[in-house]
């Protein structure tokens, strides 16, 4: 494939499509995903029993409060279940899902995503790269910069391995709470791969305002196109309104991508607990719209565990369309603003730009 063939287009697992055909898009999801690496073995004997049970309605009360302490909850490995869940999104008028599971320990599954896309007729955009921190622990040999960059370029322009399935976005690229030097290097490699392919880039930032701004500085200095870069987990990271302004003013798209996830989160290096709930997400987005930053806002759910699927009593991939958009309309969101959030902004960030142009 020639790089020029992608300019102004979007690359899905089923092939290249016109950016204008994406329709309603959620930009940060997982359909097939194995997060065993995040499993935390409980100390108590009775909880260890619960930790190794399949997720079901008899233990869901515990799993919801201990999502990383049940091994089965961390695994989305059933294609048929993924098809069923994705269809709820399609029936709610959704058309495109950006699937940002990366290779290595999280089990990126190109052929599985191809099967889901074929069965649902949804546009599915697959990620490339490494979720830097934990995934490196299990890499037999960490690649050098050139190898890392070349692998991403190959995923996009040639396809993953011998599958013939192409990635359409770089990421999600993980940055830990304290932003290691190795992660700074990976960011530079991703910028190099973006320059060579014109692909969009998705960043899981450090949950720290200053480090988030350092990340975009690193990317910019390495030649990344911030107009095709997503800084995700704005809600999860607890970034200030001022930091959101600065990210948008740099040209980045900012994603409130954990809709449906509620509770009190305390991440290492954050310095404070973040209250997570949809009411606050809506408030933040409406405030940013009133500040003039509508053109830079994206939404998604980052669904990565069984307990959040509708089959297990969760809200599923259609939550934003079914539940959140009506609430935002009640808060004054216009049809034009809704179109920006769900269609136009994703179209702009996900379309490939001309490399070197």
C-alpha positions as CSV (number, residue, x, y, z in Angstrom):
1,X,0.0,0.0,0.0
2,X,1.2,3.5,-0.8
3,X,1.1,6.1,1.9
4,X,-0.6,8.5,-0.4
5,X,-3.5,6.1,-0.8
6,X,-4.5,6.8,2.8
7,X,-4.5,10.5,2.7
8,X,-7.9,11.9,3.8
9,X,-9.1,8.3,4.3
10,X,-9.6,6.1,7.4
11,X,-8.2,2.5,7.6
12,X,-10.4,-0.1,9.2
13,X,-9.8,-3.8,9.6
14,X,-11.9,-4.4,6.5
15,X,-10.0,-1.9,4.4
16,X,-9.8,1.8,3.6
17,X,-13.0,3.9,3.8
18,X,-13.9,7.5,3.2
19,X,-13.6,9.6,6.4
20,X,-17.1,11.0,5.6
21,X,-18.5,7.4,5.9
22,X,-17.5,6.9,9.6
23,X,-20.8,8.2,11.1
24,X,-21.2,8.1,14.8
25,X,-17.9,7.0,16.3
26,X,-16.5,6.1,19.7
27,X,-12.8,6.5,19.9
28,X,-11.5,4.4,22.7
29,X,-12.9,0.9,23.3
30,X,-11.8,-2.8,23.7
31,X,-13.7,-5.6,22.0
32,X,-11.2,-8.5,22.5
33,X,-8.8,-7.8,25.3
34,X,-7.0,-9.7,28.0
35,X,-5.9,-7.7,31.1
36,X,-4.5,-10.6,33.2
37,X,-1.5,-8.5,33.8
38,X,-3.6,-6.2,36.0
39,X,-5.0,-9.0,38.1
40,X,-4.6,-8.5,41.8
41,X,-4.8,-11.6,44.0
42,X,-6.9,-10.9,47.1
43,X,-5.4,-11.6,50.5
44,X,-8.4,-13.1,52.1
45,X,-9.1,-16.8,51.4
46,X,-12.8,-16.3,50.8
47,X,-12.1,-13.5,48.3
48,X,-9.5,-15.7,46.5
49,X,-12.4,-18.1,45.8
50,X,-14.4,-15.2,44.3
51,X,-11.3,-14.1,42.4
52,X,-11.2,-17.3,40.4
53,X,-14.9,-17.7,39.7
54,X,-16.4,-16.9,36.3
55,X,-18.3,-13.7,36.4
56,X,-22.0,-14.3,37.0
57,X,-25.0,-12.7,38.7
58,X,-24.2,-14.6,42.0
59,X,-20.8,-12.8,42.4
60,X,-21.4,-9.6,40.3
61,X,-22.0,-7.6,43.5
62,X,-18.4,-8.3,44.5
63,X,-16.9,-8.0,41.0
64,X,-18.3,-4.5,40.5
65,X,-16.4,-3.4,43.6
66,X,-13.3,-5.4,42.9
67,X,-13.0,-5.3,39.1
68,X,-9.2,-6.1,39.0
69,X,-9.5,-8.9,41.6
70,X,-11.5,-11.3,39.4
71,X,-9.5,-12.9,36.7
72,X,-12.4,-13.7,34.4
73,X,-13.6,-10.1,34.6
74,X,-10.4,-8.9,33.0
75,X,-10.8,-11.1,29.9
76,X,-12.9,-10.2,26.9
77,X,-11.9,-13.2,24.7
78,X,-15.2,-14.4,23.2
79,X,-15.8,-13.3,19.6
80,X,-19.5,-14.2,19.7
81,X,-20.1,-12.2,22.9
82,X,-18.2,-9.2,21.4
83,X,-20.5,-9.4,18.3
84,X,-23.6,-9.5,20.5
85,X,-22.4,-6.5,22.5
86,X,-21.3,-4.5,19.5
87,X,-24.7,-5.0,17.9
88,X,-26.3,-3.0,20.7
89,X,-24.1,-0.1,19.7
90,X,-25.1,-0.5,16.1
91,X,-28.8,-0.7,16.9
92,X,-28.4,2.6,18.7
93,X,-27.1,4.2,15.4
94,X,-23.4,3.7,16.1
95,X,-21.2,3.0,13.1
96,X,-17.5,3.1,14.0
97,X,-15.5,1.7,17.0
98,X,-11.8,2.5,17.5
99,X,-10.4,-0.6,19.2
100,X,-7.1,0.4,20.9
101,X,-6.0,-2.9,22.3
102,X,-2.3,-3.2,21.6
103,X,-0.1,-6.3,20.8
104,X,1.7,-8.3,23.5
105,X,0.2,-9.1,26.8
106,X,-3.2,-7.5,26.1
107,X,-3.8,-9.9,23.2
108,X,-4.6,-7.7,20.2
109,X,-6.5,-9.9,17.8
110,X,-6.5,-8.7,14.2
111,X,-8.5,-11.7,12.8
112,X,-10.9,-11.6,15.7
113,X,-11.6,-7.9,15.0
114,X,-12.0,-8.8,11.3
115,X,-14.7,-11.4,12.2
116,X,-16.5,-8.9,14.4
117,X,-16.5,-6.2,11.8
118,X,-17.7,-8.7,9.1
119,X,-20.5,-10.0,11.4
120,X,-21.7,-6.5,12.5
121,X,-20.9,-4.4,9.4
122,X,-19.3,-1.9,11.8
123,X,-16.2,0.1,11.0
124,X,-13.6,-1.2,13.4
125,X,-10.2,0.7,13.6
126,X,-7.4,-1.3,15.1
127,X,-4.5,0.1,17.1
128,X,-0.7,-0.5,16.9
129,X,2.2,0.1,19.3
130,X,2.8,-0.9,22.9
131,X,1.1,-0.1,26.2
132,X,4.5,0.8,27.4
133,X,4.7,0.3,31.1
134,X,3.4,-3.2,32.0
135,X,3.7,-4.7,28.5
136,X,7.5,-4.2,28.5
137,X,7.8,-6.5,31.5
138,X,6.7,-9.4,29.4
139,X,8.6,-8.6,26.2
140,X,11.4,-11.1,25.7
141,X,13.6,-8.3,24.3
142,X,12.7,-4.6,24.1
143,X,13.0,-3.5,20.6
144,X,15.3,-0.6,19.7
145,X,13.9,2.6,18.4
146,X,14.2,1.7,14.7
147,X,12.6,-1.7,15.2
148,X,9.7,-0.3,17.2
149,X,9.0,2.4,14.6
150,X,9.3,0.0,11.7
151,X,6.8,-2.4,13.4
152,X,4.2,0.3,13.7
153,X,4.7,1.4,10.1
154,X,4.4,-2.2,8.9
155,X,1.2,-2.7,10.9
156,X,-0.3,0.2,9.1
157,X,1.1,0.0,5.6
158,X,1.6,-3.8,5.2
159,X,-0.6,-5.4,7.8
160,X,-0.1,-7.3,11.1
161,X,2.0,-10.4,10.7
162,X,0.6,-12.6,7.9
163,X,-3.1,-11.6,8.6
164,X,-3.4,-9.0,6.0
165,X,-5.3,-6.9,8.6
166,X,-4.1,-3.3,8.8
167,X,-4.0,-1.0,11.9
168,X,-5.6,2.4,11.5
169,X,-4.3,4.2,14.5
170,X,-1.1,4.3,16.6
171,X,-2.0,3.5,20.2
172,X,-3.2,3.5,22.8
173,X,0.3,4.4,23.9
174,X,0.6,4.3,27.7
175,X,2.5,6.7,29.8
176,X,2.9,5.9,33.5
177,X,2.3,8.1,36.4
178,X,5.9,9.3,36.5
179,X,6.7,9.1,32.8
180,X,9.8,7.0,32.4
181,X,12.6,7.8,30.0
182,X,11.7,4.7,28.0
183,X,8.2,6.0,27.6
184,X,9.6,9.4,26.4
185,X,11.6,7.4,23.8
186,X,8.5,5.4,22.7
187,X,6.6,8.7,22.3
188,X,9.3,9.9,19.9
189,X,9.2,6.6,18.0
190,X,5.4,6.9,17.7
191,X,5.8,10.5,16.3
192,X,8.3,9.1,13.8
193,X,5.9,6.4,12.7
194,X,3.1,9.0,12.5
195,X,5.3,11.2,10.2
196,X,6.0,8.2,7.9
197,X,2.4,7.0,7.7
198,X,0.1,10.0,8.4
199,X,-1.8,7.9,10.9
200,X,-3.7,9.2,13.9
201,X,-2.2,8.8,17.3
202,X,-3.9,7.9,20.7
203,X,-2.2,8.6,24.0
204,X,-3.0,7.2,27.4
205,X,-1.3,10.1,29.3
206,X,0.3,10.3,32.7
207,X,-2.3,11.4,35.2
208,X,-0.6,14.6,36.0
209,X,-1.3,18.0,34.4
210,X,2.4,19.0,34.0
211,X,3.3,15.6,32.5
212,X,0.4,15.7,30.1
213,X,1.8,19.0,28.8
214,X,5.3,17.5,28.7
215,X,3.9,14.6,26.6
216,X,2.6,16.9,23.9
217,X,5.8,18.9,24.0
218,X,7.8,15.7,23.4
219,X,5.5,14.7,20.5
220,X,5.6,18.1,18.9
221,X,9.4,18.3,19.1
222,X,9.6,14.8,17.6
223,X,7.5,16.0,14.6
224,X,4.1,14.6,15.5
225,X,0.9,16.2,14.0
226,X,-1.1,17.1,17.1
227,X,-4.1,17.8,14.9
228,X,-4.3,14.0,14.5
229,X,-3.5,13.2,18.1
230,X,-5.9,12.1,20.9
231,X,-5.1,12.7,24.5
232,X,-7.4,10.3,26.2
233,X,-8.6,9.7,29.8
234,X,-9.2,13.3,30.5
235,X,-11.9,12.3,33.0
236,X,-9.8,9.4,34.5
237,X,-6.8,11.6,35.0
238,X,-8.6,14.5,36.6
239,X,-7.0,17.1,34.4
240,X,-7.9,20.7,35.2
241,X,-10.0,22.9,33.0
242,X,-6.9,25.0,32.2
243,X,-4.9,22.0,31.2
244,X,-7.7,20.9,28.9
245,X,-7.6,24.4,27.3
246,X,-3.8,24.1,26.8
247,X,-4.1,20.6,25.2
248,X,-6.8,21.8,22.8
249,X,-4.9,25.0,22.0
250,X,-1.9,22.9,21.1
251,X,-4.1,21.2,18.5
252,X,-4.8,17.9,20.3
253,X,-8.2,16.3,20.6
254,X,-9.2,15.6,24.2
255,X,-11.2,12.5,25.0
256,X,-13.7,11.9,27.9
257,X,-13.5,8.2,27.3
258,X,-14.6,6.5,30.5
259,X,-18.3,7.2,30.4
260,X,-20.1,4.6,32.5
261,X,-17.2,4.2,34.9
262,X,-18.1,5.5,38.4
263,X,-16.4,5.6,41.8
264,X,-13.4,7.2,43.5
265,X,-10.1,6.6,41.8
266,X,-6.7,7.2,43.3
267,X,-3.9,6.7,40.9
268,X,-0.2,6.6,41.8
269,X,1.4,10.0,41.3
270,X,-2.0,11.7,41.0
271,X,-1.8,13.3,44.4
272,X,-5.5,13.3,45.0
273,X,-8.5,11.1,44.4
274,X,-10.7,11.7,41.3
275,X,-14.4,11.3,41.5
276,X,-15.7,9.5,38.5
277,X,-19.3,9.8,37.4
278,X,-21.2,10.7,34.3
279,X,-22.7,13.8,35.7
280,X,-19.3,15.4,36.2
281,X,-18.2,14.3,32.7
282,X,-21.2,16.1,31.3
283,X,-20.6,19.2,33.3
284,X,-17.0,19.3,32.2
285,X,-17.8,18.9,28.6
286,X,-20.6,21.5,28.6
287,X,-18.1,23.9,30.3
288,X,-15.5,23.3,27.7
289,X,-18.1,23.8,25.0
290,X,-19.0,27.2,26.6
291,X,-15.3,28.0,26.7
292,X,-15.1,27.5,22.9
293,X,-13.4,24.1,22.6
294,X,-16.2,22.0,21.1
295,X,-14.0,21.3,18.0
296,X,-11.6,19.3,20.2
297,X,-13.8,17.1,22.3
298,X,-14.3,13.3,21.8
299,X,-16.3,10.8,23.9
300,X,-16.1,7.0,24.5
301,X,-16.4,4.4,27.2
302,X,-13.1,2.4,27.4
303,X,-15.1,-0.7,28.0
304,X,-12.5,-3.4,29.0
305,X,-14.1,-5.7,31.6
306,X,-17.0,-8.2,31.6
307,X,-18.9,-6.4,34.3
308,X,-19.5,-3.4,32.1
309,X,-21.1,-5.5,29.3
310,X,-24.8,-5.6,29.0
311,X,-24.6,-9.4,29.2
312,X,-23.4,-9.0,32.8
313,X,-25.7,-6.2,33.8
314,X,-23.4,-3.4,32.6
315,X,-24.2,-0.4,30.4
316,X,-22.4,-1.6,27.3
317,X,-21.1,0.1,24.2
318,X,-24.3,2.0,23.5
319,X,-24.3,3.8,26.9
320,X,-23.3,7.2,25.4
321,X,-25.9,7.1,22.6
322,X,-28.7,5.6,24.7
323,X,-28.2,7.4,28.0
324,X,-25.7,10.2,27.9
325,X,-26.7,12.2,24.8
326,X,-30.3,12.6,26.0
327,X,-29.0,14.0,29.2
328,X,-26.7,16.4,27.4
329,X,-29.6,17.5,25.2
330,X,-31.5,18.3,28.3
331,X,-28.5,20.4,29.4
332,X,-28.8,22.4,26.1
333,X,-26.6,20.4,23.7
334,X,-27.8,21.3,20.2
335,X,-28.0,19.0,17.2
336,X,-25.0,20.7,15.6
337,X,-22.9,20.3,18.8
338,X,-24.0,16.6,19.1
339,X,-22.9,16.1,15.5
340,X,-19.5,17.6,16.3
341,X,-18.9,15.3,19.3
342,X,-20.1,12.1,17.7
343,X,-19.3,12.5,14.0
344,X,-17.3,15.5,12.8
345,X,-14.6,15.5,15.5
346,X,-13.8,11.8,15.2
347,X,-13.8,12.1,11.4
348,X,-11.2,14.9,11.5
349,X,-8.8,13.2,14.0
350,X,-9.0,9.7,12.5
351,X,-8.4,10.6,8.9
352,X,-4.9,10.1,7.6
353,X,-2.9,13.2,6.7
354,X,-0.3,13.3,3.9
355,X,3.1,12.2,5.4
356,X,5.6,15.1,5.2
357,X,2.8,17.4,4.2
